[in-house]
Amino acid sequence: MDLLIEKLKKEDLKEAINIYDTNHNLKTNYEKLMNVYEDIYNNNACNNIVAKLDGEIVGLATIIINYDIVEELKPFLTVWNFGIKKEYRRQKIGTKMFEYIYQFAKNNNCDFIALIAESNNTVAQSFYEKLGYTKALGYVKLIDKKSW
């Protein structure tokens, strides 16, 4: 099996976003996404990556470089929208994606990587902890959404 992790391409959008939508029982507004895709793609701080297994997209993540204004002014990386197709879980694809994310953060001189997992998603929490992430308390305030 050939696993490739690369920047999300426009022609892969629907297949990639479908992973997140399926995992979270959501429906992305593709028309709106297509209208803003170029702005997102050309934003060097925002990177959407996919994992392709033998050419099939099986994983997705959004990684964002945040620029700090305190201490040594080192950037840090946040991870959003991470997901693996259910039928491909427990095959080390997520681990390989996080190895890529870690190297990306190092290459961009980031001080740390931050992410969140829903409080009831103990599977994700356990996965992140096995990768060396430390659980910290965080908060989220939703603006226009009813639930997370």
Backbone as a printed PyTorch tensor [residue, N CA C, xyz], in Angstrom:
tensor([[[  0.8380,  -1.1910,   0.0000],
         [  0.0000,   0.0000,   0.0000],
         [  0.8770,   1.2460,   0.0000]],

        [[  0.4750,   2.2160,  -0.8120],
         [  1.2420,   3.4420,  -0.9680],
         [  0.4920,   4.6010,  -0.3120]],

        [[  1.0480,   5.1530,   0.7890],
         [  0.4270,   6.2680,   1.4990],
         [  1.1630,   7.5490,   1.1630]],

        [[  0.4130,   8.5430,   0.7140],
         [  0.9580,   9.8590,   0.3670],
         [  0.1980,  10.9060,   1.1610]],

        [[  0.9280,  11.8190,   1.7920],
         [  0.3000,  12.9450,   2.4910],
         [  0.7180,  14.1930,   1.7560]],

        [[ -0.2730,  14.9840,   1.3230],
         [  0.0050,  16.1530,   0.5080],
         [ -1.0290,  17.2410,   0.7500]],

        [[ -0.7410,  18.4220,   0.2180],
         [ -1.6700,  19.5420,   0.3080],
         [ -2.9270,  19.2200,  -0.5080]],

        [[ -4.0630,  19.5690,   0.0360],
         [ -5.3410,  19.3350,  -0.6220],
         [ -5.4220,  20.1020,  -1.9350]],

        [[ -5.8300,  19.4190,  -2.9860],
         [ -6.0100,  20.0310,  -4.3020],
         [ -7.4920,  20.2590,  -4.5520]],

        [[ -7.7810,  21.2510,  -5.3650],
         [ -9.1730,  21.6190,  -5.6340],
         [ -9.9890,  20.4410,  -6.1510]],

        [[ -9.3810,  19.6460,  -7.0070],
         [-10.1270,  18.5190,  -7.5800],
         [-10.4190,  17.4290,  -6.5430]],

        [[ -9.7780,  17.4930,  -5.3730],
         [ -9.9940,  16.5060,  -4.3140],
         [-10.9260,  17.0100,  -3.2140]],

        [[-11.4240,  18.2350,  -3.3630],
         [-12.2060,  18.8480,  -2.2840],
         [-13.3960,  18.0030,  -1.8340]],

        [[-14.2580,  17.6330,  -2.7560],
         [-15.4850,  16.9280,  -2.3510],
         [-15.1730,  15.6050,  -1.6720]],

        [[-14.2370,  14.8560,  -2.2240],
         [-13.8820,  13.5680,  -1.6330],
         [-13.3020,  13.7540,  -0.2300]],

        [[-12.4600,  14.7650,  -0.0640],
         [-11.8350,  15.0120,   1.2370],
         [-12.8510,  15.5100,   2.2610]],

        [[-13.6450,  16.4950,   1.8840],
         [-14.6200,  17.0710,   2.8140],
         [-15.6850,  16.0480,   3.1940]],

        [[-15.9670,  15.1250,   2.2970],
         [-16.9380,  14.0750,   2.5920],
         [-16.5150,  13.2390,   3.8020]],

        [[-15.2120,  13.0860,   4.0290],
         [-14.7380,  12.3490,   5.2070],
         [-15.2230,  13.0460,   6.4700]],

        [[-15.0030,  14.3530,   6.5540],
         [-15.4100,  15.1050,   7.7390],
         [-16.9360,  15.0880,   7.8840]],

        [[-17.6260,  15.3550,   6.7770],
         [-19.0930,  15.3760,   6.8270],
         [-19.6580,  14.0340,   7.2860]],

        [[-19.1230,  12.9360,   6.7600],
         [-19.5960,  11.6040,   7.1370],
         [-19.2810,  11.3010,   8.5950]],

        [[-18.0670,  11.6090,   9.0260],
         [-17.6830,  11.3270,  10.4140],
         [-18.4990,  12.1130,  11.4250]],

        [[-18.9730,  13.3140,  11.0340],
         [-19.6760,  14.1920,  11.9810],
         [-21.1390,  14.4060,  11.6300]],

        [[-21.6290,  13.6640,  10.6440],
         [-23.0290,  13.7760,  10.2200],
         [-23.3940,  15.2230,   9.8940]],

        [[-22.5630,  15.8410,   9.0430],
         [-22.7430,  17.2320,   8.6370],
         [-22.8660,  17.3350,   7.1240]],

        [[-23.1860,  18.5310,   6.6490],
         [-23.2220,  18.7790,   5.2150],
         [-22.5480,  20.1140,   4.9460]],

        [[-21.3800,  20.0750,   4.3060],
         [-20.6280,  21.2760,   3.9600],
         [-21.2840,  21.9790,   2.7890]],

        [[-21.2610,  23.2960,   2.8010],
         [-21.7750,  24.1140,   1.7060],
         [-20.6980,  24.1730,   0.6160]],

        [[-20.7650,  23.2380,  -0.3410],
         [-19.7270,  23.1380,  -1.3710],
         [-19.7000,  24.3480,  -2.2910]],

        [[-20.8510,  24.9220,  -2.5740],
         [-20.8860,  26.1080,  -3.4420],
         [-20.0860,  27.2460,  -2.8030]],

        [[-20.3090,  27.4720,  -1.5340],
         [-19.5660,  28.5090,  -0.8140],
         [-18.0780,  28.1550,  -0.7580]],

        [[-17.7790,  26.8890,  -0.5020],
         [-16.3810,  26.4460,  -0.4300],
         [-15.6610,  26.6930,  -1.7500]],

        [[-16.3070,  26.3860,  -2.8580],
         [-15.6720,  26.5960,  -4.1640],
         [-15.3980,  28.0810,  -4.4130]],

        [[-16.2510,  28.9580,  -3.8770],
         [-16.0710,  30.4010,  -4.0630],
         [-14.9040,  30.9580,  -3.2550]],

        [[-14.5630,  30.3300,  -2.1420],
         [-13.4840,  30.8440,  -1.2940],
         [-12.2270,  29.9720,  -1.3310]],

        [[-12.2800,  28.8950,  -2.0960],
         [-11.1740,  27.9400,  -2.0890],
         [ -9.8250,  28.5830,  -2.4350]],

        [[ -9.7770,  29.4090,  -3.4590],
         [ -8.5010,  30.0060,  -3.8780],
         [ -7.8940,  30.8560,  -2.7570]],

        [[ -8.7280,  31.5980,  -2.0450],
         [ -8.2310,  32.4010,  -0.9190],
         [ -7.6420,  31.5050,   0.1690]],

        [[ -8.3160,  30.4070,   0.4500],
         [ -7.8290,  29.4730,   1.4650],
         [ -6.5370,  28.8200,   0.9820]],

        [[ -6.5280,  28.3430,  -0.2530],
         [ -5.3690,  27.6310,  -0.7940],
         [ -4.1280,  28.5210,  -0.8260]],

        [[ -4.3200,  29.7870,  -1.1240],
         [ -3.1870,  30.7100,  -1.2530],
         [ -2.7660,  31.3600,   0.0540]],

        [[ -3.4440,  31.0420,   1.1550],
         [ -3.0870,  31.5530,   2.4700],
         [ -1.9920,  30.6510,   3.0490]],

        [[ -0.7680,  31.1440,   3.1170],
         [  0.3490,  30.3220,   3.5720],
         [  0.2300,  29.8630,   5.0190]],

        [[ -0.5660,  30.5410,   5.8130],
         [ -0.7310,  30.1490,   7.2130],
         [ -1.7220,  28.9990,   7.3720]],

        [[ -2.5870,  28.8150,   6.3910],
         [ -3.6300,  27.7920,   6.4610],
         [ -3.3370,  26.7050,   5.4360]],

        [[ -3.1760,  25.4880,   5.9130],
         [ -2.8690,  24.3710,   5.0290],
         [ -3.8390,  23.2310,   5.2830]],

        [[ -4.4670,  22.7770,   4.2260],
         [ -5.3220,  21.6040,   4.3070],
         [ -4.5550,  20.4560,   3.6790]],

        [[ -4.4550,  19.3720,   4.4230],
         [ -3.7020,  18.2280,   3.9220],
         [ -4.6060,  17.0100,   3.8470]],

        [[ -4.2350,  16.0940,   2.9740],
         [ -4.9680,  14.8380,   2.8360],
         [ -3.9920,  13.6780,   2.8600]],

        [[ -4.5010,  12.5490,   3.2730],
         [ -3.7600,  11.2910,   3.1730],
         [ -4.4140,  10.4940,   2.0560]],

        [[ -3.5950,  10.0450,   1.1130],
         [ -4.0830,   9.2300,  -0.0040],
         [ -3.4480,   7.8480,   0.1000]],

        [[ -4.2940,   6.8470,   0.1240],
         [ -3.8480,   5.4670,   0.1580],
         [ -4.1590,   4.8530,  -1.1980]],

        [[ -3.1120,   4.5280,  -1.9350],
         [ -3.2600,   4.0190,  -3.3010],
         [ -4.1680,   4.9240,  -4.1310]],

        [[ -4.0230,   6.2480,  -3.9510],
         [ -4.7620,   7.2330,  -4.7250],
         [ -6.1070,   7.6350,  -4.1450]],

        [[ -6.6160,   6.8950,  -3.1690],
         [ -7.9110,   7.2200,  -2.5420],
         [ -7.6770,   8.1130,  -1.3300]],

        [[ -8.4490,   9.1780,  -1.2210],
         [ -8.3380,  10.0580,  -0.0560],
         [ -8.9840,   9.3750,   1.1430]],

        [[ -8.1780,   9.1770,   2.1840],
         [ -8.6580,   8.4690,   3.3660],
         [ -8.5110,   9.2910,   4.6440]],

        [[ -7.8670,  10.4750,   4.5440],
         [ -7.6810,  11.3170,   5.7180],
         [ -7.6260,  12.7830,   5.3480]],

        [[ -7.9700,  13.6340,   6.3080],
         [ -8.0410,  15.0800,   6.1070],
         [ -7.6410,  15.7890,   7.3890]],

        [[ -6.9650,  16.9250,   7.2510],
         [ -6.6800,  17.7930,   8.4040],
         [ -6.4360,  19.2090,   7.9090]],

        [[ -6.8140,  20.1670,   8.7270],
         [ -6.4900,  21.5710,   8.4990],
         [ -5.4440,  21.9460,   9.5330]],

        [[ -4.3060,  22.4720,   9.0670],
         [ -3.2480,  22.8870,   9.9900],
         [ -2.9730,  24.3700,   9.7560]],

        [[ -2.9890,  25.1270,  10.8330],
         [ -2.8970,  26.5800,  10.7400],
         [ -1.7270,  27.0820,  11.5780]],

        [[ -0.8710,  27.8680,  10.9410],
         [  0.2240,  28.5140,  11.6470],
         [ -0.3190,  29.7970,  12.2700]],

        [[ -0.1730,  29.9090,  13.5770],
         [ -0.6100,  31.0850,  14.3200],
         [  0.6290,  31.8530,  14.7550]],

        [[  0.6080,  33.1550,  14.6330],
         [  1.7790,  33.9680,  14.9510],
         [  1.6040,  34.6080,  16.3210]],

        [[  2.4990,  34.2680,  17.2260],
         [  2.4300,  34.7380,  18.5980],
         [  3.0480,  36.1330,  18.7180]],

        [[  2.5950,  36.9000,  19.7090],
         [  3.1380,  38.2460,  19.9310],
         [  3.7490,  38.3950,  21.3220]],

        [[  3.9650,  37.2570,  22.0100],
         [  4.5550,  37.3030,  23.3500],
         [  5.7970,  36.4190,  23.4040]],

        [[  6.4980,  36.5140,  24.4770],
         [  7.7220,  35.7610,  24.7370],
         [  8.6930,  35.8840,  23.5690]],

        [[  9.0490,  34.7850,  22.9440],
         [ 10.0290,  34.7880,  21.8530],
         [  9.3780,  34.9420,  20.4800]],

        [[  8.0850,  35.2130,  20.4560],
         [  7.3320,  35.4420,  19.2220],
         [  7.3660,  34.2470,  18.2680]],

        [[  7.4960,  33.0590,  18.8060],
         [  7.5260,  31.8680,  17.9700],
         [  6.0960,  31.4980,  17.5670]],

        [[  5.9240,  31.0820,  16.3330],
         [  4.5890,  30.6440,  15.9000],
         [  4.2280,  29.3130,  16.5630]],

        [[  2.9520,  28.9840,  16.5000],
         [  2.4830,  27.6800,  16.9580],
         [  1.4560,  27.1830,  15.9550]],

        [[  1.2150,  25.9000,  15.9690],
         [  0.3430,  25.2730,  14.9740],
         [ -0.9250,  24.7730,  15.6400]],

        [[ -2.0550,  24.9920,  15.0050],
         [ -3.3030,  24.4040,  15.4700],
         [ -3.8040,  23.4180,  14.4110]],

        [[ -4.4200,  22.3470,  14.8860],
         [ -4.9470,  21.2960,  14.0150],
         [ -6.4610,  21.2890,  14.1460]],

        [[ -7.1360,  21.3030,  13.0140],
         [ -8.6030,  21.3020,  12.9600],
         [ -9.0540,  20.2840,  11.9240]],

        [[-10.2930,  19.8850,  12.0080],
         [-10.9610,  19.0600,  10.9890],
         [-10.2480,  17.7460,  10.7160]],

        [[ -9.5110,  17.2280,  11.6930],
         [ -8.8010,  15.9750,  11.4790],
         [ -9.7970,  14.8270,  11.4100]],

        [[ -9.6010,  13.9590,  10.4380],
         [-10.4570,  12.7790,  10.3450],
         [ -9.8890,  11.7490,   9.3900]],

        [[-10.1940,  10.5110,   9.6860],
         [ -9.8270,   9.3680,   8.8570],
         [-11.1330,   8.6390,   8.5140]],

        [[-11.2440,   8.1680,   7.2760],
         [-12.4070,   7.3640,   6.9100],
         [-12.5200,   6.1910,   7.8730]],

        [[-13.7330,   5.9280,   8.3170],
         [-13.9380,   4.9010,   9.3490],
         [-13.3400,   3.5550,   8.9750]],

        [[-13.4790,   3.1650,   7.7300],
         [-12.9910,   1.8380,   7.3260],
         [-11.4630,   1.7600,   7.2310]],

        [[-10.7750,   2.8980,   7.3760],
         [ -9.3140,   2.9170,   7.3120],
         [ -8.6630,   3.2360,   8.6510]],

        [[ -9.4510,   3.3180,   9.6940],
         [ -8.8920,   3.6010,  11.0150],
         [ -8.1220,   2.3880,  11.5380]],

        [[ -7.2270,   2.6470,  12.4730],
         [ -6.3880,   1.6170,  13.1130],
         [ -5.4330,   0.9600,  12.1180]],

        [[ -5.0270,   1.7520,  11.1060],
         [ -4.0420,   1.2770,  10.1360],
         [ -2.8180,   2.1980,  10.1080]],

        [[ -2.6750,   3.0220,  11.1560],
         [ -1.5350,   3.9410,  11.3270],
         [ -1.5660,   5.1380,  10.3740]],

        [[ -2.6620,   5.3520,   9.6630],
         [ -2.7620,   6.4890,   8.7520],
         [ -2.8000,   7.7910,   9.5510]],

        [[ -3.5900,   7.8140,  10.6240],
         [ -3.6430,   8.9960,  11.4810],
         [ -2.2910,   9.2970,  12.1050]],

        [[ -1.6000,   8.2580,  12.5280],
         [ -0.2540,   8.4300,  13.0980],
         [  0.6790,   9.0370,  12.0620]],

        [[  0.6280,   8.5330,  10.8370],
         [  1.4860,   9.0750,   9.7640],
         [  1.1190,  10.5350,   9.4740]],

        [[ -0.1700,  10.8620,   9.5200],
         [ -0.5710,  12.2510,   9.2980],
         [ -0.0150,  13.1490,  10.3880]],

        [[ -0.0430,  12.6760,  11.6410],
         [  0.4860,  13.4980,  12.7270],
         [  2.0080,  13.5780,  12.7050]],

        [[  2.6730,  12.5780,  12.1670],
         [  4.1220,  12.6940,  11.9560],
         [  4.3980,  13.7910,  10.9240]],

        [[  3.6000,  13.8350,   9.8780],
         [  3.7250,  14.8880,   8.8600],
         [  3.4690,  16.2600,   9.4910]],

        [[  2.4090,  16.3530,  10.2920],
         [  2.0470,  17.6140,  10.9510],
         [  3.1750,  18.0690,  11.8780]],

        [[  3.7470,  17.1370,  12.6330],
         [  4.8480,  17.4680,  13.5410],
         [  6.0410,  18.0150,  12.7520]],

        [[  6.3920,  17.3560,  11.6630],
         [  7.5240,  17.8040,  10.8530],
         [  7.2260,  19.1630,  10.2170]],

        [[  5.9920,  19.3690,   9.7760],
         [  5.5790,  20.6510,   9.2180],
         [  5.7620,  21.7520,  10.2690]],

        [[  5.3360,  21.4810,  11.5020],
         [  5.4780,  22.4570,  12.5930],
         [  6.9530,  22.7630,  12.8600]],

        [[  7.7850,  21.7360,  12.9080],
         [  9.2200,  21.9420,  13.1260],
         [  9.8250,  22.7660,  11.9910]],

        [[  9.4600,  22.4470,  10.7620],
         [ 10.0040,  23.1590,   9.6040],
         [  9.5920,  24.6280,   9.5880]],

        [[  8.4970,  24.9480,  10.2640],
         [  8.0140,  26.3200,  10.3330],
         [  8.3260,  26.9750,  11.6750]],

        [[  9.2760,  26.3830,  12.4190],
         [  9.7760,  26.9510,  13.6620],
         [  8.6930,  27.1370,  14.7240]],

        [[  7.6820,  26.2650,  14.7020],
         [  6.6000,  26.3770,  15.6780],
         [  7.0520,  25.9030,  17.0540]],

        [[  6.5300,  26.5550,  18.0650],
         [  6.8650,  26.2570,  19.4530],
         [  6.0740,  25.0600,  19.9780]],

        [[  4.8390,  24.8860,  19.5160],
         [  4.0030,  23.7730,  19.9560],
         [  2.8650,  23.5630,  18.9580]],

        [[  2.1770,  22.4420,  19.1400],
         [  1.0000,  22.0930,  18.3380],
         [ -0.1770,  21.9930,  19.2980]],

        [[ -1.2890,  22.6040,  18.9480],
         [ -2.4930,  22.5450,  19.7760],
         [ -3.6540,  22.0030,  18.9520]],

        [[ -4.5240,  21.2680,  19.6110],
         [ -5.7400,  20.7590,  18.9720],
         [ -6.7730,  20.5430,  20.0550]],

        [[ -7.9930,  20.3250,  19.6530],
         [ -9.0300,  20.0020,  20.6320],
         [ -9.7640,  18.7470,  20.1860]],

        [[-10.3000,  18.0510,  21.1520],
         [-11.1750,  16.9060,  20.9000],
         [-12.4150,  17.1150,  21.7580]],

        [[-13.5460,  16.7270,  21.2140],
         [-14.7790,  16.8570,  21.9830],
         [-14.6290,  16.1010,  23.3020]],

        [[-15.2510,  16.6250,  24.3530],
         [-15.0840,  16.0420,  25.6840],
         [-15.5710,  14.5980,  25.7550]],

        [[-16.5070,  14.2100,  24.8970],
         [-17.0230,  12.8400,  24.9260],
         [-16.3110,  11.9170,  23.9330]],

        [[-15.3350,  12.4250,  23.1980],
         [-14.6240,  11.6240,  22.2000],
         [-13.3590,  11.0230,  22.8230]],

        [[-13.5620,  10.0110,  23.6350],
         [-12.4470,   9.4060,  24.3550],
         [-11.5040,   8.6430,  23.4210]],

        [[-11.9980,   8.1590,  22.3000],
         [-11.1390,   7.4670,  21.3400],
         [-10.1000,   8.4450,  20.7810]],

        [[-10.5510,   9.6300,  20.3730],
         [ -9.6190,  10.6440,  19.8520],
         [ -8.6540,  11.0880,  20.9490]],

        [[ -9.1690,  11.3000,  22.1490],
         [ -8.3110,  11.7280,  23.2540],
         [ -7.2120,  10.7090,  23.5190]],

        [[ -7.5560,   9.4360,  23.5270],
         [ -6.5780,   8.3810,  23.7460],
         [ -5.5460,   8.3540,  22.6180]],

        [[ -6.0040,   8.5290,  21.3870],
         [ -5.1050,   8.5660,  20.2310],
         [ -4.0950,   9.6950,  20.3660]],

        [[ -4.5670,  10.8940,  20.6870],
         [ -3.6690,  12.0420,  20.8220],
         [ -2.6690,  11.8340,  21.9610]],

        [[ -3.1300,  11.2840,  23.0660],
         [ -2.2380,  11.0420,  24.2030],
         [ -1.1660,  10.0100,  23.8390]],

        [[ -1.5210,   8.9860,  23.0660],
         [ -0.5280,   7.9930,  22.6240],
         [  0.5210,   8.6290,  21.7170]],

        [[  0.1580,   9.7110,  21.0380],
         [  1.1030,  10.4240,  20.1820],
         [  1.9560,  11.4190,  20.9660]],

        [[  1.7180,  11.5280,  22.2760],
         [  2.5300,  12.4110,  23.1080],
         [  1.9060,  13.7520,  23.4140]],

        [[  0.6570,  13.9430,  23.0340],
         [ -0.0310,  15.1990,  23.3530],
         [ -0.5210,  15.1530,  24.7850]],

        [[ -0.4440,  16.2890,  25.4660],
         [ -0.8610,  16.4030,  26.8500],
         [ -2.2430,  17.0140,  26.9100]],

        [[ -3.0980,  16.4140,  27.7080],
         [ -4.4540,  16.9440,  27.8660],
         [ -4.4010,  18.2320,  28.6720]],

        [[ -5.0380,  19.2660,  28.1400],
         [ -5.1440,  20.5570,  28.8220],
         [ -6.5940,  21.0050,  28.7050]],

        [[ -7.0140,  21.8070,  29.6160],
         [ -8.3800,  22.2950,  29.5910],
         [ -8.5060,  23.4370,  28.6030]],

        [[ -9.5070,  23.3860,  27.7550],
         [ -9.7630,  24.4530,  26.8030],
         [-11.2430,  24.7430,  26.7440]],

        [[-11.5830,  25.8560,  26.1790],
         [-12.9780,  26.2550,  26.0760],
         [-13.2820,  26.7030,  24.6630]],

        [[-14.5350,  26.5260,  24.2720],
         [-15.0070,  26.9530,  22.9600],
         [-16.3380,  27.6530,  23.1650]],

        [[-16.5320,  28.7890,  22.5380],
         [-17.8240,  29.4670,  22.5420],
         [-18.3290,  29.5110,  21.1170]],

        [[-19.4540,  28.8890,  20.8810],
         [-20.0320,  28.8600,  19.5480],
         [-20.7420,  30.1730,  19.2560]],

        [[-20.6330,  30.6380,  18.0370],
         [-21.2500,  31.9060,  17.6380],
         [-22.5990,  31.6610,  16.9770]],

        [[-22.6010,  30.9480,  15.8740],
         [-23.8470,  30.7200,  15.1360],
         [-24.2850,  29.2570,  15.1110]],

        [[-23.5620,  28.4050,  15.7750],
         [-23.9040,  26.9890,  15.8000],
         [-24.6400,  26.6600,  17.0970]],

        [[-25.5050,  25.6650,  17.0360],
         [-26.2400,  25.2410,  18.2190],
         [-25.4530,  24.2260,  19.0390]],

        [[-24.6500,  23.4170,  18.3530],
         [-23.8550,  22.4180,  19.0690],
         [-22.5420,  22.1990,  18.3480]],

        [[-21.5990,  21.6360,  19.0500],
         [-20.2600,  21.4110,  18.5290],
         [-20.2610,  20.2540,  17.5870]]])
